[in-house]
Amino acid sequence: MNERKVRSFPKLWVSPAEAVFFIAGILFLIGTVNIFSASFVLGGQLFKDGYFFITKHLISFTVGFFVMIVAAVVDYRKLKGGWLLLAIITTIGLLLAVHVAGQDANGARRWLSLAGFKFQPSEIAKLTVIMVTAAYLGARIDRGRRITLNSLPLGVTLIMGLLVLKQPDMGTAAVIVGLSLVLYVLAGIPKQERIYLGMTVAAMIVYLVLAASYRAERIWAWIDPWAYQQTSGYQTVQSLLAIGSGGLFGSGLGMGASKFNYLPEAHTDFAFAVLCQEMGFVGALLVLILFSAMAWYGIQIASRAADGYGFMLASGITALIVGQAVGNIAMVSGVIPVTGVPLPFISFGGTSLIVNCAAVGLLISVGRHITAKVFQPGSRSFGADRPRLKLVKRPPRSTGA
């Protein structure tokens, strides 16, 4: 009998942690090219220097890369207790400082200046909330304890969310609170609490929209942006025009017209629209594939984490990066109202880039300690009505004959 030879293809990486590192690197390279193109005109107009924004972007990445390496090398299981308490106190202190000594821009006070460098504490709050919530829920998962919303980490999350909402920044506040709630639901809160949570969130959204006239106007502009194309629907209309004009391969790097004062925030929140215009459908598809791959490998790391903390931490970080990507792309495409959520690694923003680098580093740290076992639903429950996650050995890979 003739033996069949199975062709083996070379792997791009040997582990999910390596995959996350390289995917983040590719996204950063795409974002760097896009930011340079989208910000060159604005930099020349505001600072007489077309390289102003790209220079700041590269400086932020240098800091972020160092933070990522440190986070990846450190064992995530050591980041508990006193470290998390320090993170909570520091983050809340910075959020309070924004209201006292923060810098105003576009009617909002969101930035602090330290030694000439501006940063957004609300971006730091995203990662703090993930780590605090993950540590609490992970410990309860490992001990088989009941999980409920009536807990201290959720209270800390709500305090941070309210401080961000008062800046005002509803989009970031929603991300901060939403990340924590997603982890609670994933960990397994009781069914009755899930129902109450859904009703409360729906009521809060309606209240927050109606409480401020500009938010209600944004909703109407989202429903029919063309009817508000000279006012609150202007950004959405210009974004759609930029996306539509890109075609299959785009107009070419640096050749897009939207950045010439047509599309506001072309290098930040609406950077994806410029990318679509200059890189076309092919460039947009590549970005979507990369974020999908990030989601896949993030889930792989979470499902094979060494403990509950790693499971929740990897899940939260994946939700942070991929969730913001979905939200930003949906906003730029007019699927959801304008929220001001950045596109990770693609949008300009120093604090956001550094925080995302730190998040990737922590995800890699969890990935460095994964086991050959995966979480699968079992018969016992660690929550009120959620099946307990038990460890099952992954079957060996077939090498073929």
N, C-alpha and C positions, 0 to 999 in steps of 0.2 A: 504494500500500500504506500502510495506516495504521500509524503508529509507536506501539508500546506504551510507555506510560509506567510506569516502575518507581518505586513509592513508596519514598522513602528515609526511614528512621527516625533520629531524632537519637541520637547516641551519648552514653552516660553519661560516657565518658572516651575519650581519644584514644590511650592507650598502656597496656600492661600495668602499667607503674610507677604510673600514675595510679590504675588499678583497685585495685592493692594498697593504696595510701594510703587510698582511700575505703572499701574493705572493712574495713580495720583500724579506721578511724574509726567505722564503724557498729557493729562488734563492741564497741568501747570504750563507746559510748553505751548499748548494751543492757546491757553488764556493769555500768556505773555505776548504772543504774536498779535492776538486780537486786541489786547489793551493798548499796545503800542500804536496800532492803527486807529483805534477808536478815540484815543486821547491826544493824538499828536496835534490836531487843530486846536482843541480846547487849551492845551498846555501853552501853545504859542500865543493864543489870545489873552489868557489870564496872567501868564508868568513870563511871556516872551521866550519861552523855552519849550519846544515840542517834546523834549525828552524828560520833562518834569515828572509826569506821572509814571512813566516806565522806570525811571530811576528809583522813585519811592517804592514801586512794586518790587523791584529786585532787592532793595534793602530789606523790605519786609520778608521776602522769601528767604534771604540769608538768615535772618533771625528765626523764621519759622522752621527752616531745615534743621537748624541746631536743636530747637525745641523738639522736633519730631524724632531726631536721633536719640536724644536723652530719654524721651517718653518710651521709645521702642526698646531701649536697653534695660530700663528699670522694670522690675517685676511689678506688674499692675496690682498684684495682691498685697503689696506693701503700702499702696495708696489708700489707706483707710484711717479711721480714728482721728488722731490729731491733725493729720494732713488735710482731711476733708473739713474738719472744723475750721482750720485756718483758711481754707478756700471759701467757705461760707462767709466768714467774717470779712475777709478781704473783698469779696464780690459785692456783698451788701453795702459795705463801706464805700466802694467805688460808685455804686449806683446812687447812693445818697449824695455823694460829692458832686455828681452830675447836676443835681438840682440846685446846688449851692454855687459851684464854681465852673459849671459846664459852659461850653461855647454854643452860641445860638447859630443855627443855619437853617434857612427855609422854614422858619417858624417853629423849629424844634430844638431842644437842648439835649444832645445825645453824646457829645464828645468831651473828653477831658484832655488837657494839654499838660505834658510832663517833660521838662527839659527840651522843649521845642517840638516834641513828637505828640501828635494827636492820636487818641485811640478811643474805641467804643467799649465801655464796660458791659453793655448789653450782650456783645458777642461772647465775652468771657463767661457771662451768666449761663449761656447755652451749655457749655461743657461742664460747668460746675454742677448744674442741675442733673445732668446725665450721671455724673460720677456719684453724687450724693444719693440719688434715687437707686442707682444700680447696686451700690454697696448695701443699702438697707434691704432691698428686695432680694438680692442674692443671698444674704445671710439667712433670711427667712425661708428661702427655697431650700437651701442646704440643710436646714434644721427641720423642715417639714412643718413650719408654722403657718397659721392662717394669715392671709394677706387681705388687708382692708385699706380703703382710702383714708380712714381716720388715723393718720400717722404724721409724725413730725416732718419727714422730708417733703411731703406734699404742702405742708404749711410754709416751709422755707421757699418752695417753688412759687407759691401764690404771692408771697411777699416780694420776691424778685420780679414776678410778672407785673404786679401792680406798680412797682417803681418804674419799670420800663414803659408801662402804659401811660404814666403821667408825663413822659418826656415831651410829646406823646409819640409812641411808636407801637401801634396796635399789631402790626405784622410780626415784629420780633417778640412782643409779649405773647402772642398766640403760639409762636414756635417754642418758646421757653416752657409755657404751661403744657402745650400739646405733647412735647417730648416726654415729660414726666408721666402724663396720663397714659400715653401709649405703652410705657414700660409697666405701669400698674395693670393695665388690661392684659398685656402679654404674660405677666406673672400669674394672673388668675384671681382677680377680685370677684366677689360673689355676683351672681346674676342680677340680683336686686340692685346692687350698687351700680352695675353697668347701665341699667335702665335709668336710674336717677341721674347718673352722669350724663347720659345722652340728652335727657330733658334739660338739665342745667346748662350744658354747653349751648344747646339750641336757643334757650332763653337769653343767655348772655350775649350771643352773637346778635340777636335781634335788638337787645337793649343798646349795645355799643354802637350799632349802626345808626339807630334812631337818636342816640344821645348827642351826636355831633352832625351838624348839617353837611359838612364836607364829606363825611363818610357815606351818607345817604346819596349825595350827588355822585359819588364814585360808583355806587351800585347802579344808578340809572345810566351812567356813562358806560358801564360794563355791559348792560343789557343792549344798549344801542349807541355804540361809540360814535357813529357817524352823525348822530343828532347833536352830539356835544363835541364835535371835532375841533372847535375853536376854543374850548374851555377844558373841562375835566376829562374829556375823551381824547384830547390831542395826542397824548403819549401813546395810547393804544392804537390810534389810527396810524400814526407815523411808524410804529413798530410793525404793524401788519403790512404797511407799504414796503418797508425795508425787507421783511421776510419774503413777501411775494415777488419782489424785484430780483431776488438772488438767483432764481431759476435752479438748474441742476448743478452747475459748477460754480456759480457766483460771479460777481463782477471782477474778482481778483483782489488780492491783498492790497489794502491801501486805496482801492478804487471806489469804495462805497460812498454814496452821497449823503447818507443820513447823518453822519457825524458832523457835517458842515452846518451845525446849529439847527438842524431839522428835528432831530430826535433828542430830547432832554435825557440826561443820565445815560448817554450812549456807552460810556466806558464802565458804568457801575451796574445798576439794576437791569438795564436794557442791553447789556453787552451781547447777549445771545442773538438779538435782532441784527446787530452789526455783523456778527459771525455768519448768520444766515445770508445776509446780503453779499458779503465778500467771499464766503466759502461755499455758498449754495447748499442745496439739499444734501450733497455728499458730506460736506463739513458738519452740518447739523446732525446727520445720521451717525457719523463717527462719534460725536459727543454723546448722543443717546446710547450708543452701544457701550461706550466706556462707563457711563453711569450705571447701565444695566449690569455690566460685568462687576462693578464695584458692589452693587447690591448682592449679586450672586456670591461673591467671595466673602463679603461681610457676613452673609447668612451662614456660609460654610464655617467660618471661624466661630460664630456664635453657637452653632449647633454642636460643635466639637470642643467647646470650652472646658477647661479643667474643673470649673466650679460655677456656682450660681452667679457670683459677682462677674466672672468673665462672660457668662452667657448674657446677662443684662447689659453689661458695659458695651460689648460688641454690638448687641441689638440696638442700643441707644445711639451709638456713633454711626452705625449704618443708617438709622432713621434720620439722624441729623444731616448727613451729607446727601443721601439720596432723596430724602424728603424735601430739603431745600431746593434741590435740582428740579424735582417735579413741580414744586410750587412756582419757582421762577420761570421755567419754560412755559408752564400753563398761563402765568400772568402775561408774559411777553407775547404769547399767542392769542391772548384775549379770552382764554377759557375761564379764567377767574379774574376778579377785580384786581387793580393795582395794589400791591401790598408792601413793596419795598424790601422783599426778601432777595438777597444776592444769590448768584449762581456760583457754587463753590469752585474755586480755582480759576474760574473764567472771568468773574466780575472783579473790578478793581476795588480794593479795600484792604488796608494793611492789617487791621485787627482780625478781620474775618479770615484772611489768608493764614495768619499765625495760628489762630484757633483751629482751623481745619487741619493744618500741619500737625498740631499737637494731638488732635483727634485721630488722625491716621497713625501717628506714633503709638498711641494707646491701643488701637486696633491691632497693630503689628505685635505689640507686647502680648496681647491675649492670644494672637495667632502663634506666637513662639512657644506657647505652653499647651497647645491643643493636644488632645489624645486621639487614639485610633478608634474611639468610640463616639457614637452619636446619640443625641437625645431622641427618644421615641415615646409616644404616649403609652402609659401603663394603666394599671387598674386602680391604684390608690391615688388619693387626692391630697395635695399640699395646700390647696386653696379651698374655698367653700364648695365649688362644684367643678373645678378643673382637674383633669387627670394628672397625676404626678408624672414628672419626667424621669424616666429611668434610663440608665446607660445600657446600650446594646452594642456589641462588637460589630464593627464594620466588616462585611465579608471581604476576603482577600481578592485582589484584582486578578483576573485571568490574563495570563501572558500569551496564551495561544500556543498551538503546537505546529 
